[in-house]
Structure formats: structure tokens, C-alpha cells
Amino acid sequence: MEALLEALTLADAIGSIGALVVVAAYLATQVRLLNSEDLIFPVVNLLGSGLIVYSLLYNFNLASMLIEGFWIIISLIGIIQHFRLRQRAE
């Protein structure tokens, strides 16, 4: 375990934090602490995916970059949809 921690780079740490953020957002929706229709859900997912992408720029993995790219696009769609629906309601 000590060798693993010594080999951990800043990019790895940032990507790991991003993964925890994405998983925490998903967990929060599953236990009903967070509503997936609220703005905070796609924002948190965007943040987490952005952190993961940062780490992938240093340790590239095509499959991971693809999934994070789609995750970012989906999060942006959710953010745009939130503001469109809010604008229609006014």
C-alpha cells in the first residue's frame, strides 16, 4: 500500500477525487439525498468528469476518455435543459 501511495501522482489524485465525486453524486441520487432533476446533479457530474479527464491527459486511456467525454456531453445537456425548462416556466 505504501508503494502505491508513493507512486501516486498529482494527476492520479485529481482523477481519483473526480471518480469519488461522480460516484458520490450517483449514490446521493440513489438514497434520495439528491434529485437527478436538480441543477446540482449535472454540475457535480461535470466537475467529477472534468477531474477525471485531467488525469487522463497524463495517463491516457481511450476507453476512459470516451466514457468521460460522453459523461461531460450528457452533463452539459442536463445543465442546458435545466435552464431551458426554468426559462419556459417563467
Order of alpha helices (4+ residues) and beta strands (2+ residues): alpha-alpha-alpha-alpha
